[in-house]
C-alpha cells in the first residue's frame, strides 16, 4: 500500500462506505440487532484505525 497515493485515502473511503451502508440499512426493522452489523462495524472501524495509524506513523517519521 503506497502512502503517498493521490486521491482519497483508503481509510476515508472505508469510513464513507460504512456510513453510507449504515444510513441505507438503518431504516430496516431489527437492523441494530443483527450480529453481522456489529461485526461489519467493528471490522470497518478497525480498518480505518489501522490505516490512520499507518499514515500517522509515516507522517511522524
Backbone as JSON Lines, residues from 0, in Angstrom:
{"i":0,"aa":"X","n":[0.85,-1.19,0.0],"ca":[0.0,0.0,0.0],"c":[0.88,1.24,0.0]}
{"i":1,"aa":"X","n":[0.76,2.05,-1.0],"ca":[1.54,3.28,-1.09],"c":[0.9,4.37,-0.25]}
{"i":2,"aa":"X","n":[1.71,4.98,0.6],"ca":[1.16,6.01,1.48],"c":[1.07,7.37,0.82]}
{"i":3,"aa":"X","n":[1.78,7.56,-0.29],"ca":[1.76,8.86,-0.96],"c":[0.83,8.85,-2.18]}
{"i":4,"aa":"X","n":[-0.18,8.02,-2.15],"ca":[-1.14,7.91,-3.23],"c":[-1.96,9.19,-3.38]}
{"i":5,"aa":"X","n":[-2.15,9.67,-4.61],"ca":[-3.04,10.82,-4.79],"c":[-4.49,10.37,-4.64]}
{"i":6,"aa":"X","n":[-5.36,11.31,-4.36],"ca":[-6.77,10.98,-4.24],"c":[-7.16,10.65,-2.82]}
{"i":7,"aa":"X","n":[-8.38,10.16,-2.66],"ca":[-8.86,9.88,-1.3],"c":[-8.09,8.73,-0.67]}
{"i":8,"aa":"X","n":[-7.88,8.82,0.62],"ca":[-7.19,7.77,1.36],"c":[-8.12,6.58,1.53]}
{"i":9,"aa":"X","n":[-7.54,5.4,1.64],"ca":[-8.36,4.2,1.79],"c":[-9.18,4.25,3.07]}
{"i":10,"aa":"X","n":[-8.64,4.85,4.13],"ca":[-9.41,4.95,5.38],"c":[-10.59,5.89,5.19]}
{"i":11,"aa":"X","n":[-10.42,6.94,4.4],"ca":[-11.53,7.86,4.12],"c":[-12.63,7.15,3.35]}
{"i":12,"aa":"X","n":[-12.23,6.37,2.36],"ca":[-13.19,5.64,1.53],"c":[-13.94,4.62,2.38]}
{"i":13,"aa":"X","n":[-13.21,3.88,3.21],"ca":[-13.84,2.87,4.06],"c":[-14.83,3.51,5.02]}
{"i":14,"aa":"X","n":[-14.46,4.64,5.59],"ca":[-15.35,5.33,6.52],"c":[-16.62,5.79,5.81]}
{"i":15,"aa":"X","n":[-16.46,6.36,4.61],"ca":[-17.63,6.83,3.86],"c":[-18.54,5.68,3.45]}
{"i":16,"aa":"X","n":[-17.94,4.58,3.01],"ca":[-18.74,3.41,2.63],"c":[-19.5,2.84,3.82]}
{"i":17,"aa":"X","n":[-18.85,2.79,4.96],"ca":[-19.51,2.28,6.17],"c":[-20.68,3.15,6.56]}
{"i":18,"aa":"X","n":[-20.46,4.46,6.58],"ca":[-21.54,5.38,6.95],"c":[-22.69,5.32,5.96]}
{"i":19,"aa":"X","n":[-22.36,5.2,4.68],"ca":[-23.4,5.13,3.65],"c":[-24.23,3.85,3.81]}
{"i":20,"aa":"X","n":[-23.56,2.74,4.04],"ca":[-24.28,1.47,4.22],"c":[-25.15,1.5,5.46]}
{"i":21,"aa":"X","n":[-24.63,2.09,6.53],"ca":[-25.43,2.2,7.76],"c":[-26.65,3.07,7.54]}
{"i":22,"aa":"X","n":[-26.47,4.16,6.82],"ca":[-27.58,5.08,6.56],"c":[-28.67,4.38,5.76]}
{"i":23,"aa":"X","n":[-28.28,3.61,4.76],"ca":[-29.26,2.92,3.92],"c":[-30.0,1.82,4.68]}
{"i":24,"aa":"X","n":[-29.27,1.08,5.5],"ca":[-29.86,-0.08,6.16],"c":[-30.53,0.25,7.49]}
{"i":25,"aa":"X","n":[-30.24,1.39,8.06],"ca":[-30.75,1.69,9.41],"c":[-32.26,1.84,9.45]}
{"i":26,"aa":"X","n":[-32.9,2.04,8.32],"ca":[-34.35,2.14,8.29],"c":[-35.04,0.79,8.42]}
{"i":27,"aa":"X","n":[-34.29,-0.29,8.25],"ca":[-34.86,-1.63,8.35],"c":[-35.11,-2.0,9.8]}
{"i":28,"aa":"X","n":[-36.26,-2.62,10.06],"ca":[-36.52,-3.06,11.44],"c":[-35.51,-4.13,11.86]}
{"i":29,"aa":"X","n":[-35.03,-4.03,13.07],"ca":[-34.09,-5.02,13.59],"c":[-32.67,-4.86,13.12]}
{"i":30,"aa":"X","n":[-32.39,-3.75,12.46],"ca":[-31.04,-3.52,11.9],"c":[-29.94,-3.66,12.94]}
{"i":31,"aa":"X","n":[-30.11,-2.98,14.08],"ca":[-29.06,-2.98,15.1],"c":[-28.98,-4.28,15.87]}
{"i":32,"aa":"X","n":[-29.98,-5.12,15.76],"ca":[-29.97,-6.4,16.46],"c":[-29.22,-7.5,15.72]}
{"i":33,"aa":"X","n":[-28.84,-7.25,14.49],"ca":[-28.15,-8.26,13.69],"c":[-26.67,-8.35,14.06]}
{"i":34,"aa":"X","n":[-26.17,-9.53,14.4],"ca":[-24.75,-9.68,14.75],"c":[-23.82,-9.31,13.59]}
{"i":35,"aa":"X","n":[-24.27,-9.51,12.36],"ca":[-23.44,-9.17,11.2],"c":[-23.17,-7.67,11.14]}
{"i":36,"aa":"X","n":[-24.14,-6.89,11.56],"ca":[-23.97,-5.43,11.56],"c":[-22.87,-5.06,12.55]}
{"i":37,"aa":"X","n":[-22.91,-5.66,13.72],"ca":[-21.9,-5.37,14.74],"c":[-20.51,-5.77,14.25]}
{"i":38,"aa":"X","n":[-20.41,-6.93,13.63],"ca":[-19.12,-7.39,13.1],"c":[-18.61,-6.47,12.0]}
{"i":39,"aa":"X","n":[-19.51,-6.09,11.11],"ca":[-19.1,-5.21,10.0],"c":[-18.62,-3.86,10.52]}
{"i":40,"aa":"X","n":[-19.3,-3.33,11.52],"ca":[-18.88,-2.04,12.09],"c":[-17.52,-2.17,12.78]}
{"i":41,"aa":"X","n":[-17.31,-3.26,13.49],"ca":[-16.02,-3.47,14.15],"c":[-14.89,-3.6,13.13]}
{"i":42,"aa":"X","n":[-15.11,-4.39,12.1],"ca":[-14.08,-4.59,11.08],"c":[-13.8,-3.28,10.35]}
{"i":43,"aa":"X","n":[-14.84,-2.56,9.98],"ca":[-14.65,-1.28,9.29],"c":[-13.93,-0.28,10.17]}
{"i":44,"aa":"X","n":[-14.35,-0.19,11.42],"ca":[-13.71,0.73,12.35],"c":[-12.25,0.39,12.57]}
{"i":45,"aa":"X","n":[-11.96,-0.89,12.72],"ca":[-10.56,-1.3,12.91],"c":[-9.72,-1.04,11.66]}
{"i":46,"aa":"X","n":[-10.32,-1.25,10.5],"ca":[-9.61,-0.98,9.26],"c":[-9.26,0.5,9.13]}
{"i":47,"aa":"X","n":[-10.21,1.36,9.45],"ca":[-9.97,2.8,9.41],"c":[-8.89,3.17,10.42]}
{"i":48,"aa":"X","n":[-8.95,2.6,11.62],"ca":[-7.96,2.88,12.65],"c":[-6.56,2.45,12.22]}
{"i":49,"aa":"X","n":[-6.43,1.25,11.67],"ca":[-5.12,0.76,11.24],"c":[-4.55,1.62,10.12]}
{"i":50,"aa":"X","n":[-5.37,1.96,9.14],"ca":[-4.9,2.83,8.04],"c":[-4.49,4.2,8.56]}
{"i":51,"aa":"X","n":[-5.28,4.72,9.47],"ca":[-4.97,6.05,10.03],"c":[-3.67,6.02,10.83]}
{"i":52,"aa":"X","n":[-3.48,4.97,11.61],"ca":[-2.24,4.84,12.39],"c":[-1.02,4.71,11.48]}
{"i":53,"aa":"X","n":[-1.16,3.97,10.38],"ca":[-0.05,3.83,9.43],"c":[0.3,5.18,8.82]}
{"i":54,"aa":"X","n":[-0.69,5.96,8.48],"ca":[-0.43,7.29,7.91],"c":[0.19,8.22,8.95]}
{"i":55,"aa":"X","n":[-0.27,8.13,10.17],"ca":[0.28,8.95,11.24],"c":[1.75,8.6,11.49]}
{"i":56,"aa":"X","n":[2.06,7.31,11.51],"ca":[3.46,6.89,11.67],"c":[4.33,7.4,10.53]}
{"i":57,"aa":"X","n":[3.8,7.32,9.31],"ca":[4.56,7.79,8.15],"c":[4.78,9.3,8.24]}
{"i":58,"aa":"X","n":[3.78,10.03,8.67],"ca":[3.91,11.48,8.79],"c":[4.9,11.88,9.88]}
{"i":59,"aa":"X","n":[4.91,11.13,10.96],"ca":[5.79,11.46,12.08],"c":[7.22,10.94,11.9]}
{"i":60,"aa":"X","n":[7.39,10.07,10.91],"ca":[8.73,9.57,10.59],"c":[9.03,8.39,11.37]}
